[in-house]
Amino acid sequence: MASLTRRNVLVAGGAGIGLVVGWAAWPRRYVPNLAVADDETLFGPYLKIARDGRVIVAVPQVEHGQGVFTTLPQIVADELGADWRTVSVEAAPANPLYANPLAADVLFAGAFYHVPERLRDEHWTRDALMLTAGSTSVRRFEQPLREAGAAARLLLCKAAAARWDADWQQCDTADGFVIFGDRRLRFGELAEAAAGETLPDELPLRFGDNGRLSGQSLPRLDTPAKVDGSANFAADIRLPDMVFASIRQGPIGASRLRSFNRAAAERVRGVTAIVARERWIAVAANSWWAANHALGKLDPRFETTGPIIDSASMHHALDQALEGDGFRVAEVGDLSAVFRGARIYSADYHADLALHPALETPSATAHWRNDRLELWIATQAPTIAREAAATTIGVSAERVIVHPMLVGGSFGAALEPEVAAQAAELALELKRPVQLTWSRGEAALRDTFRAPARARMSARLAANGAIVGWQAKIAAPAIGAELAARLLPHDPMRRAAAGLPGGADGYAMSGAVPPYRLPAFAIDHHPADIRIPVGHMRGLADGFNAFFTECFIDELAHAAGNEPMSYRIGMLGDNVRLARCLTTVSALGGWGGGVPASGVASGQGIACHAVAGSFIAVMAEARVDDAGRVRVDRLVAAVDCGRVINPDVVRQQIEGGLILGVVLATGCGTQIERNLATTRLFGDFDLPTLSTAPEITLEVIASDADPGGVSDLGIPAVAPAVANALRAATGARLRSIPLRPRI
């Protein structure tokens, strides 16, 4: 058993008030604010136990398909000794105890790099910055959740021992009972008495013990409601006297509303109101279809000032940035000396804008009553949405109650708070509940895209083909700084940091440092001002940085006359986990060396990557069909993500990530013409269908290492593996994503 010394233990309350355990990691000024029913007892900020034995776990992360409504309760249930059939989940309220500074570091690294890590963490905790992003849910919350389950287990054992006049240390828990020899008492019978007990100085944790729930593929808690249709998403909310709204917003850049045809819209049956603001106009009606139809009749016209923003201006900005000075991200050795007078291999790569392919478009339901706003919204950042709504209608954040709903995918788009602010403004204006839903076209036009990037890769090879010098110059927007400016506009620490000298953007350069042991290398970020809004996409910037690295590695392997998989392993040094992924995937997939096979249209490509403390290798089989489109026939992946809480959830996340990796490698892109995205319909996203999706083979390698992240892991290695496979199949090297073969 692992154990943790306990300090500053505070026990208070009783039935209906509950137990507060003030551990060292929980500042005393933060107290739980979970709602507690009359038959429930509160055990700290994460756990309640009802008299009937139900175990209710408060989850501070938003469920958007990644399985946190299962894996996080499973951690608590494992330590507690609960019966999984009695475990339920509820969304945690806004509270500093649920802040996720680890996710904030992933998202906003580019804006706060001057601020010490401890100060950042304290600041984001104090501000209750609740975020679901960056493969951080288990990594951030496993320890406090285990402590919550273990603390409740010991208190229940003490309460049972008092009834039996036994030594509580001889008691144990299993399947929802406290057990002492042949004696058994249900948790529900003991919960109220347990709240009066005190914790010992040592809190033993029992993860890793045999027979526990951790490591089992327990059924997902969100599946039954999603299967029978009872699960509520933001657009499922229905309130008395509610109206439905659709919205049209101005183009990218400085746009303002100039004119609209009010009379034509009001002639549409069911229209109840038209609300116009400087940058948008919305129609409310008795159904969303009526509102959206009237919006078309409204024919709003916007005026956009400033220079035209289009794909050409974006490419020009990237080119200029790449030719200018950059900021050093990482370096080893004296690269200039290594390169001096030597033959240098070089190649330029490009990643274009990418759309978020979420099934659910932004949606929020707002109700202003009794000088308070209630907001039901699909959001990965509930406290940011709350702040945006409050600021828009001019009230304090304490007067806004956010109900985080299940999110239909998102892939990062649900971090953005615009729909919350707009719904709040409509509710205040109309004095009745309003449900605002963006159309598919609106979601595409107003997307905060995955950023474009351009890379200039250079290397020197030794006589034996080994890489002795490596240089990567990457031009990309300062994504993290832009995210922070948009999502934390009033944050005083961000505003102070913005006045300091610039530097490399941590988000934009995520995954840019190769996982290989290289004698000399230099990685530079060249920030580019493309004037197009960019944001977080599942896979992070690793989605394009891994493409640059792993394609160039493949090119160097061919230049050196080496087999690509062995070439990679030879440079991994002591990175045993990534090497094991490569050897596993090559054996599992029947790796043929990455050379064209006689009479076979498809080729094989391989790539690997590390992100969020996890490792993956991907082998792809891909070809170009008769119509000139890229077809990915097969993906084989080997993953080492450390100790696994729920193997099925991990497999689901990796497989879903691999499919999204194919989407981003072959489609989901857009051009910009006259400040507008050209891709607007879901059918134009080039998403795989059941008939065109690749066959997937996945091996999760057993590991005792701490859990790594998995939500982003499946994406980055797919695009380079597919590009390398197409090189084997066609002999042509594609250096831009989405991959578009020249016919």
LUMKE-353124 format. One record per residue (C-alpha): residue number from 1; x, y, z. Coordinates in steps of 0.02 Angstrom, whole numbers, plus 50000, padded with zeros to 5 digits. Layout:
// LUMKE-353124
REC num    xx    yy    zz
REC NUM     X     Y     Z
...
This chain:
// LUMKE-353124
REC num    xx    yy    zz
REC   1 50000 50000 50000
REC   2 50056 50177 49963
REC   3 50036 50301 50105
REC   4 50031 50488 50121
REC   5 50063 50588 50279
REC   6 49909 50692 50322
REC   7 49919 50867 50393
REC   8 49797 51004 50436
REC   9 49649 50888 50454
REC  10 49485 50978 50481
REC  11 49328 50878 50515
REC  12 49159 50963 50533
REC  13 48976 50936 50506
REC  14 48861 50786 50511
REC  15 48713 50717 50415
REC  16 48657 50840 50281
REC  17 48811 50950 50308
REC  18 48943 50820 50290
REC  19 49127 50800 50311
REC  20 49261 50921 50254
REC  21 49436 50849 50247
REC  22 49560 50993 50234
REC  23 49715 50910 50165
REC  24 49879 50997 50136
REC  25 49838 51021 49952
REC  26 49671 51102 49998
REC  27 49694 51280 50063
REC  28 49579 51307 50213
REC  29 49494 51456 50133
REC  30 49418 51342 50000
REC  31 49271 51240 50062
REC  32 49159 51121 49964
REC  33 48997 51193 49895
REC  34 48914 51035 49831
REC  35 48726 51032 49851
REC  36 48680 50898 49978
REC  37 48508 50817 49991
REC  38 48430 50772 50158
REC  39 48477 50588 50138
REC  40 48657 50621 50083
REC  41 48817 50644 50182
REC  42 48959 50746 50108
REC  43 49136 50677 50112
REC  44 49246 50820 50052
REC  45 49224 50906 49883
REC  46 49217 50748 49777
REC  47 49105 50623 49865
REC  48 48933 50601 49941
REC  49 48854 50442 50010
REC  50 48666 50423 50024
REC  51 48572 50322 50156
REC  52 48520 50196 50022
REC  53 48704 50163 49982
REC  54 48718 50269 49825
REC  55 48892 50339 49799
REC  56 48887 50508 49710
REC  57 49050 50573 49638
REC  58 49069 50756 49590
REC  59 49169 50767 49429
REC  60 49256 50934 49395
REC  61 49286 50894 49211
REC  62 49159 50907 49070
REC  63 49106 50746 48982
REC  64 49124 50770 48795
REC  65 49145 50588 48747
REC  66 49316 50559 48824
REC  67 49247 50457 48969
REC  68 49285 50565 49122
REC  69 49111 50529 49193
REC  70 49175 50350 49207
REC  71 49363 50354 49238
REC  72 49361 50487 49375
REC  73 49220 50404 49476
REC  74 49310 50238 49449
REC  75 49462 50308 49540
REC  76 49356 50355 49690
REC  77 49260 50191 49688
REC  78 49423 50094 49679
REC  79 49494 50174 49837
REC  80 49326 50174 49926
REC  81 49284 49992 49891
REC  82 49116 50038 49815
REC  83 48997 49931 49715
REC  84 49007 50002 49538
REC  85 48820 49973 49516
REC  86 48786 50103 49652
REC  87 48901 50239 49584
REC  88 48829 50393 49501
REC  89 48903 50558 49446
REC  90 48860 50742 49447
REC  91 48949 50894 49378
REC  92 49050 50989 49508
REC  93 49002 51171 49539
REC  94 49120 51317 49516
REC  95 49250 51313 49655
REC  96 49438 51339 49669
REC  97 49450 51159 49731
REC  98 49409 51101 49554
REC  99 49528 51217 49462
REC 100 49639 51136 49330
REC 101 49803 51234 49323
REC 102 49882 51090 49226
REC 103 49761 51120 49081
REC 104 49789 51307 49096
REC 105 49975 51278 49076
REC 106 49942 51177 48918
REC 107 49826 51306 48841
REC 108 49900 51471 48897
REC 109 50086 51433 48907
REC 110 50121 51562 48774
REC 111 50049 51705 48877
REC 112 50122 51665 49049
REC 113 50298 51603 49014
REC 114 50371 51748 49116
REC 115 50268 51697 49270
REC 116 50339 51563 49388
REC 117 50242 51400 49385
REC 118 50193 51404 49569
REC 119 50124 51580 49551
REC 120 50026 51529 49396
REC 121 49951 51379 49485
REC 122 49901 51481 49637
REC 123 49825 51616 49527
REC 124 49722 51495 49422
REC 125 49667 51399 49576
REC 126 49610 51556 49665
REC 127 49511 51607 49510
REC 128 49429 51433 49502
REC 129 49487 51410 49324
REC 130 49395 51249 49279
REC 131 49455 51178 49113
REC 132 49437 51015 49019
REC 133 49576 51007 48890
REC 134 49751 50948 48854
REC 135 49734 50766 48912
REC 136 49742 50823 49093
REC 137 49589 50749 49180
REC 138 49668 50594 49257
REC 139 49839 50674 49274
REC 140 49767 50821 49371
REC 141 49634 50736 49475
REC 142 49689 50558 49509
REC 143 49780 50600 49671
REC 144 49642 50705 49754
REC 145 49510 50581 49697
REC 146 49607 50435 49770
REC 147 49630 50531 49931
REC 148 49444 50568 49937
REC 149 49399 50384 49917
REC 150 49531 50327 50041
REC 151 49480 50455 50172
REC 152 49297 50405 50161
REC 153 49346 50221 50171
REC 154 49442 50246 50333
REC 155 49303 50349 50410
REC 156 49175 50216 50365
REC 157 49288 50083 50440
REC 158 49302 50184 50600
REC 159 49113 50203 50612
REC 160 49087 50016 50585
REC 161 49222 49969 50709
REC 162 49137 50077 50841
REC 163 48977 49976 50819
REC 164 49069 49811 50828
REC 165 49190 49864 50965
REC 166 49330 49810 50848
REC 167 49497 49879 50788
REC 168 49456 49988 50638
REC 169 49623 49945 50560
REC 170 49564 49765 50543
REC 171 49412 49821 50443
REC 172 49408 49833 50255
REC 173 49284 49882 50119
REC 174 49221 49790 49965
REC 175 49068 49800 49853
REC 176 48988 49940 49954
REC 177 49010 49857 50126
REC 178 49127 49878 50273
REC 179 49189 49704 50317
REC 180 49261 49631 50477
REC 181 49273 49443 50470
REC 182 49097 49381 50438
REC 183 49019 49548 50485
REC 184 48960 49670 50352
REC 185 48880 49843 50355
REC 186 48823 49944 50204
REC 187 48902 50113 50172
REC 188 48731 50196 50181
REC 189 48703 50134 50358
REC 190 48868 50209 50416
REC 191 48885 50372 50318
REC 192 48809 50489 50447
REC 193 48909 50415 50591
REC 194 49068 50416 50486
REC 195 49054 50605 50468
REC 196 49089 50619 50655
REC 197 49250 50518 50648
REC 198 49426 50589 50626
REC 199 49559 50540 50502
REC 200 49723 50459 50557
REC 201 49891 50540 50524
REC 202 49927 50415 50386
REC 203 49807 50391 50242
REC 204 49849 50226 50154
REC 205 49809 50220 49969
REC 206 49780 50049 49894
REC 207 49788 50075 49706
REC 208 49883 49934 49626
REC 209 49814 49804 49746
REC 210 49744 49650 49663
REC 211 49556 49634 49645
REC 212 49522 49819 49642
REC 213 49414 49914 49515
REC 214 49558 50011 49439
REC 215 49618 49930 49280
REC 216 49449 49850 49241
REC 217 49344 49893 49090
REC 218 49192 49942 49193
REC 219 49036 49998 49097
REC 220 49031 50183 49058
REC 221 48911 50278 49171
REC 222 48854 50393 49029
REC 223 48813 50254 48906
REC 224 48636 50204 48960
REC 225 48567 50381 48950
REC 226 48650 50411 48782
REC 227 48580 50248 48714
REC 228 48400 50274 48773
REC 229 48398 50459 48729
REC 230 48374 50523 48905
REC 231 48544 50611 48909
REC 232 48523 50799 48900
REC 233 48632 50908 48790
REC 234 48622 51097 48786
REC 235 48493 51098 48645
REC 236 48382 50976 48740
REC 237 48339 51100 48878
REC 238 48156 51153 48881
REC 239 48091 51291 48994
REC 240 47917 51371 49008
REC 241 47891 51517 48887
REC 242 48058 51481 48802
REC 243 48100 51544 48629
REC 244 48231 51481 48507
REC 245 48360 51591 48423
REC 246 48478 51583 48275
REC 247 48618 51707 48245
REC 248 48720 51784 48105
REC 249 48888 51864 48142
REC 250 49005 51975 48044
REC 251 49155 51911 47944
REC 252 49329 51891 48015
REC 253 49407 52057 48062
REC 254 49331 52224 48111
REC 255 49152 52198 48052
REC 256 48993 52286 48100
REC 257 48811 52267 48052
REC 258 48755 52392 47920
REC 259 48581 52339 47863
REC 260 48448 52203 47868
REC 261 48272 52172 47804
REC 262 48167 52171 47963
REC 263 48000 52166 47872
REC 264 48044 52009 47773
REC 265 48098 51917 47931
REC 266 47944 51967 48030
REC 267 47832 51892 47897
REC 268 47898 51718 47942
REC 269 47770 51630 48052
REC 270 47828 51606 48231
REC 271 47952 51750 48240
REC 272 47943 51839 48407
REC 273 48092 51958 48407
REC 274 48241 52023 48310
REC 275 48391 52080 48412
REC 276 48528 52178 48324
REC 277 48700 52220 48394
REC 278 48853 52297 48316
REC 279 48935 52130 48269
REC 280 48786 52012 48259
REC 281 48601 51996 48233
REC 282 48485 51861 48300
REC 283 48306 51806 48270
REC 284 48200 51726 48406
REC 285 48049 51619 48363
REC 286 47940 51479 48429
REC 287 48055 51352 48344
REC 288 48237 51355 48292
REC 289 48191 51312 48113
REC 290 48077 51464 48103
REC 291 48213 51574 48179
REC 292 48346 51513 48058
REC 293 48229 51529 47908
REC 294 48188 51707 47959
REC 295 48373 51743 47979
REC 296 48396 51700 47796
REC 297 48254 51818 47749
REC 298 48332 51952 47857
REC 299 48480 51957 47736
REC 300 48597 52050 47855
REC 301 48740 52148 47777
REC 302 48902 52185 47869
REC 303 49038 52312 47837
REC 304 49217 52252 47864
REC 305 49356 52380 47878
REC 306 49541 52351 47858
REC 307 49634 52249 47728
REC 308 49558 52093 47652
REC 309 49599 51934 47747
REC 310 49615 51778 47640
REC 311 49722 51624 47617
REC 312 49849 51722 47515
REC 313 49874 51850 47654
REC 314 49888 51708 47780
REC 315 50023 51619 47679
REC 316 50115 51783 47656
REC 317 50115 51812 47844
REC 318 50185 51638 47876
REC 319 50320 51662 47743
REC 320 50370 51830 47815
REC 321 50378 51759 47990
REC 322 50486 51613 47934
REC 323 50609 51731 47851
REC 324 50618 51843 48004
REC 325 50694 51817 48175
REC 326 50628 51680 48287
REC 327 50633 51636 48470
REC 328 50738 51489 48527
REC 329 50632 51352 48607
REC 330 50765 51220 48640
REC 331 50945 51184 48589
REC 332 51084 51061 48619
REC 333 51264 51082 48563
REC 334 51336 51207 48440
REC 335 51229 51184 48285
REC 336 51315 51321 48186
REC 337 51480 51231 48203
REC 338 51401 51066 48152
REC 339 51321 51144 47997
REC 340 51472 51247 47944
REC 341 51536 51191 47774
REC 342 51434 51031 47776
REC 343 51304 50962 47657
REC 344 51134 51008 47730
REC 345 50973 50917 47691
REC 346 50821 51031 47700
REC 347 50635 51028 47665
REC 348 50488 51146 47691
REC 349 50321 51085 47760
REC 350 50152 51166 47781
REC 351 49994 51136 47882
REC 352 49836 51228 47829
REC 353 49690 51290 47932
REC 354 49580 51150 48002
REC 355 49399 51157 48060
REC 356 49328 51075 48216
REC 357 49223 50928 48151
REC 358 49105 50920 48302
REC 359 48929 50854 48275
REC 360 48858 50979 48400
REC 361 48864 51163 48354
REC 362 48880 51295 48492
REC 363 48722 51305 48595
REC 364 48666 51383 48758
REC 365 48502 51411 48851
REC 366 48491 51566 48960
REC 367 48358 51622 49084
REC 368 48363 51789 49175
REC 369 48253 51791 49330
REC 370 48261 51860 49506
REC 371 48414 51962 49457
REC 372 48509 51803 49417
REC 373 48558 51718 49256
REC 374 48550 51531 49236
REC 375 48648 51460 49091
REC 376 48640 51284 49021
REC 377 48786 51266 48902
REC 378 48903 51143 48817
REC 379 49069 51210 48880
REC 380 49242 51145 48921
REC 381 49272 51301 49025
REC 382 49121 51335 49137
REC 383 49199 51474 49240
REC 384 49259 51562 49082
REC 385 49083 51549 49009
REC 386 49012 51617 49172
REC 387 49131 51766 49169
REC 388 49093 51803 48986
REC 389 48905 51801 49016
REC 390 48919 51908 49172
REC 391 49030 52037 49089
REC 392 48915 52050 48938
REC 393 48759 52090 49040
REC 394 48850 52193 49171
REC 395 48829 52086 49327
REC 396 48948 52000 49445
REC 397 48998 51820 49408
REC 398 48916 51767 49571
REC 399 48747 51809 49493
REC 400 48773 51684 49351
REC 401 48739 51499 49378
REC 402 48815 51385 49247
REC 403 48749 51210 49217
REC 404 48884 51120 49114
REC 405 48797 50999 48996
REC 406 48861 50846 48905
REC 407 48958 50904 48754
REC 408 48935 50825 48583
REC 409 49117 50806 48534
REC 410 49188 50983 48521
REC 411 49373 50936 48494
REC 412 49416 51100 48581
REC 413 49287 51219 48507
REC 414 49181 51217 48667
REC 415 49316 51314 48759
REC 416 49255 51470 48672
REC 417 49126 51574 48770
REC 418 49042 51680 48632
REC 419 48880 51581 48632
REC 420 48866 51604 48821
REC 421 48883 51793 48806
REC 422 48759 51802 48662
REC 423 48628 51693 48748
REC 424 48644 51797 48907
REC 425 48617 51958 48811
REC 426 48465 51888 48721
REC 427 48388 51826 48884
REC 428 48410 51995 48965
REC 429 48340 52085 48813
REC 430 48188 51973 48787
REC 431 48148 51944 48972
REC 432 48112 51760 48940
REC 433 48213 51600 48922
REC 434 48309 51591 48760
REC 435 48395 51443 48679
REC 436 48527 51501 48555
REC 437 48599 51374 48432
REC 438 48723 51416 48296
REC 439 48689 51341 48125
REC 440 48819 51228 48046
REC 441 48870 51365 47926
REC 442 48887 51490 48068
REC 443 48995 51368 48167
REC 444 49111 51349 48018
REC 445 49118 51535 47977
REC 446 49153 51584 48157
REC 447 49266 51437 48202
REC 448 49427 51468 48296
REC 449 49526 51357 48179
REC 450 49673 51244 48212
REC 451 49815 51360 48168
REC 452 49912 51348 48006
REC 453 50100 51327 48016
REC 454 50252 51321 47905
REC 455 50415 51233 47945
REC 456 50589 51239 47873
REC 457 50680 51081 47924
REC 458 50867 51059 47904
REC 459 50989 50921 47953
REC 460 51166 50859 47929
REC 461 51200 50674 47913
REC 462 51357 50581 47961
REC 463 51441 50461 47840
REC 464 51342 50317 47917
REC 465 51177 50411 47895
REC 466 51157 50462 48078
REC 467 51089 50636 48111
REC 468 51224 50745 48189
REC 469 51133 50911 48175
REC 470 50948 50958 48168
REC 471 50863 51125 48146
REC 472 50676 51164 48146
REC 473 50611 51338 48110
REC 474 50423 51342 48133
REC 475 50313 51489 48086
REC 476 50144 51485 48173
REC 477 50031 51606 48265
REC 478 50058 51629 48451
REC 479 49912 51513 48488
REC 480 49928 51507 48677
REC 481 49941 51696 48693
REC 482 49790 51717 48578
REC 483 49689 51590 48678
REC 484 49732 51680 48840
REC 485 49686 51851 48769
REC 486 49519 51787 48707
REC 487 49470 51673 48852
REC 488 49547 51776 48994
REC 489 49524 51954 48931
REC 490 49519 52035 49104
REC 491 49648 51926 49192
REC 492 49769 52048 49276
REC 493 49916 51926 49274
REC 494 49894 51898 49087
REC 495 49882 52083 49053
REC 496 50039 52115 49154
REC 497 50131 51974 49064
REC 498 50076 52044 48896
REC 499 50180 52200 48928
REC 500 50340 52100 48947
REC 501 50458 52057 48803
REC 502 50393 51922 48686
REC 503 50455 51746 48669
REC 504 50414 51576 48598
REC 505 50234 51520 48618
REC 506 50226 51359 48719
REC 507 50063 51299 48641
REC 508 50120 51331 48462
REC 509 50280 51234 48492
REC 510 50205 51086 48583
REC 511 50283 50927 48516
REC 512 50412 51020 48411
REC 513 50564 50952 48504
REC 514 50603 50780 48430
REC 515 50598 50630 48549
REC 516 50766 50573 48479
REC 517 50940 50590 48555
REC 518 51026 50710 48436
REC 519 51204 50776 48463
REC 520 51156 50952 48411
REC 521 50989 51032 48375
REC 522 50899 51199 48380
REC 523 50711 51230 48379
REC 524 50644 51405 48343
REC 525 50471 51480 48344
REC 526 50434 51619 48219
REC 527 50269 51699 48277
REC 528 50155 51746 48133
REC 529 50014 51872 48138
REC 530 49889 51796 48016
REC 531 49738 51900 48079
REC 532 49629 51742 48077
REC 533 49562 51679 48244
REC 534 49643 51516 48297
REC 535 49611 51409 48449
REC 536 49629 51241 48532
REC 537 49608 51082 48431
REC 538 49617 50906 48500
REC 539 49793 50845 48467
REC 540 49866 51017 48511
REC 541 50000 51092 48399
REC 542 50078 50918 48404
REC 543 49956 50884 48262
REC 544 50066 50982 48143
REC 545 50234 50981 48233
REC 546 50239 50791 48233
REC 547 50199 50797 48046
REC 548 50350 50908 48016
REC 549 50468 50803 48123
REC 550 50414 50628 48073
REC 551 50404 50663 47887
REC 552 50577 50741 47888
REC 553 50646 50594 47987
REC 554 50576 50481 47851
REC 555 50656 50585 47715
REC 556 50824 50576 47804
REC 557 50807 50388 47826
REC 558 50783 50368 47638
REC 559 50927 50488 47602
REC 560 51038 50383 47715
REC 561 50980 50221 47636
REC 562 50910 50158 47802
REC 563 50748 50069 47846
REC 564 50636 50201 47931
REC 565 50585 50103 48086
REC 566 50759 50045 48134
REC 567 50825 50219 48093
REC 568 50709 50292 48224
REC 569 50748 50162 48357
REC 570 50933 50190 48333
REC 571 50912 50372 48384
REC 572 50796 50348 48534
REC 573 50935 50321 48660
REC 574 50858 50272 48827
REC 575 50679 50310 48773
REC 576 50631 50128 48799
REC 577 50444 50159 48802
REC 578 50439 50239 48630
REC 579 50556 50107 48560
REC 580 50439 49972 48625
REC 581 50293 50057 48538
REC 582 50389 50055 48374
REC 583 50441 49873 48386
REC 584 50266 49821 48439
REC 585 50180 49912 48297
REC 586 50300 49844 48168
REC 587 50270 49665 48226
REC 588 50083 49689 48245
REC 589 50061 49771 48075
REC 590 50179 49665 47973
REC 591 50296 49810 47936
REC 592 50379 49784 47768
REC 593 50514 49916 47781
REC 594 50419 50059 47699
REC 595 50467 50011 47523
REC 596 50344 49987 47379
REC 597 50275 49810 47365
REC 598 50256 49737 47191
REC 599 50075 49732 47132
REC 600 50009 49824 47286
REC 601 49931 49996 47266
REC 602 49951 50048 47447
REC 603 50111 50084 47539
REC 604 50162 50074 47721
REC 605 50221 50219 47827
REC 606 50272 50232 48008
REC 607 50283 50373 48134
REC 608 50294 50396 48322
REC 609 50265 50532 48449
REC 610 50257 50572 48635
REC 611 50133 50691 48715
REC 612 50060 50717 48890
REC 613 50172 50584 48965
REC 614 50114 50450 48842
REC 615 50193 50368 48691
REC 616 50125 50304 48525
REC 617 50185 50227 48363
REC 618 50072 50217 48211
REC 619 50090 50116 48052
REC 620 49978 50168 47907
REC 621 49933 50084 47745
REC 622 49874 50214 47619
REC 623 49853 50242 47433
REC 624 49788 50365 47306
REC 625 49626 50305 47224
REC 626 49576 50326 47042
REC 627 49493 50492 47081
REC 628 49654 50560 47155
REC 629 49594 50552 47335
REC 630 49696 50487 47481
REC 631 49627 50325 47552
REC 632 49690 50260 47718
REC 633 49653 50074 47719
REC 634 49730 50024 47885
REC 635 49802 50097 48043
REC 636 49900 49996 48171
REC 637 49947 50081 48334
REC 638 50045 50034 48490
REC 639 50022 50142 48644
REC 640 50108 50158 48812
REC 641 50005 50276 48918
REC 642 50060 50214 49089
REC 643 49945 50136 49216
REC 644 49769 50121 49143
REC 645 49612 50159 49243
REC 646 49485 50090 49118
REC 647 49558 49996 48968
REC 648 49401 50009 48862
REC 649 49394 50198 48884
REC 650 49577 50211 48837
REC 651 49547 50109 48680
REC 652 49397 50215 48634
REC 653 49498 50374 48653
REC 654 49646 50311 48552
REC 655 49536 50240 48414
REC 656 49435 50401 48406
REC 657 49596 50500 48400
REC 658 49663 50394 48257
REC 659 49504 50428 48156
REC 660 49517 50614 48194
REC 661 49699 50604 48141
REC 662 49643 50536 47972
REC 663 49512 50675 47960
REC 664 49642 50810 47991
REC 665 49770 50726 47877
REC 666 49655 50711 47727
REC 667 49515 50840 47748
REC 668 49428 50957 47869
REC 669 49522 51105 47796
REC 670 49462 51271 47730
REC 671 49522 51418 47630
REC 672 49483 51599 47673
REC 673 49409 51713 47541
REC 674 49365 51894 47579
REC 675 49367 51864 47768
REC 676 49255 51710 47759
REC 677 49291 51523 47771
REC 678 49249 51430 47610
REC 679 49202 51265 47695
REC 680 49032 51283 47778
REC 681 48933 51121 47759
REC 682 48968 50963 47857
REC 683 48967 50864 47696
REC 684 49117 50966 47635
REC 685 49226 50916 47784
REC 686 49282 50756 47694
REC 687 49247 50649 47846
REC 688 49272 50460 47833
REC 689 49116 50354 47815
REC 690 49090 50175 47872
REC 691 49145 50117 47700
REC 692 49300 50227 47691
REC 693 49360 50227 47871
REC 694 49520 50128 47898
REC 695 49531 49961 47984
REC 696 49610 49991 48155
REC 697 49720 49875 48257
REC 698 49773 49938 48428
REC 699 49888 49870 48562
REC 700 49894 49954 48733
REC 701 50060 49905 48812
REC 702 50051 49861 48997
REC 703 50144 49986 49104
REC 704 50164 50029 49289
REC 705 50211 50210 49253
REC 706 50100 50351 49311
REC 707 49950 50378 49196
REC 708 49984 50487 49046
REC 709 49857 50580 48941
REC 710 49764 50489 48802
REC 711 49636 50609 48727
REC 712 49765 50696 48617
REC 713 49880 50547 48593
REC 714 49798 50465 48443
REC 715 49807 50616 48326
REC 716 49987 50678 48299
REC 717 50071 50523 48224
REC 718 49933 50485 48098
REC 719 49967 50622 47969
REC 720 50154 50584 47954
REC 721 50122 50396 47949
REC 722 49997 50422 47806
REC 723 50113 50541 47714
REC 724 50257 50418 47732
REC 725 50144 50278 47668
REC 726 50097 50382 47515
REC 727 50282 50411 47481
REC 728 50305 50222 47480
REC 729 50152 50196 47370
REC 730 50179 50334 47242
REC 731 50359 50388 47257
REC 732 50300 50568 47283
REC 733 50329 50660 47446
REC 734 50180 50766 47505
REC 735 50237 50902 47624
REC 736 50073 50989 47660
REC 737 49917 50940 47760
REC 738 49780 50909 47716
REC 739 49866 50787 47599
REC 740 49817 50827 47420
REC 741 49904 50722 47286
REC 742 49943 50807 47123
REC 743 49845 50719 46985
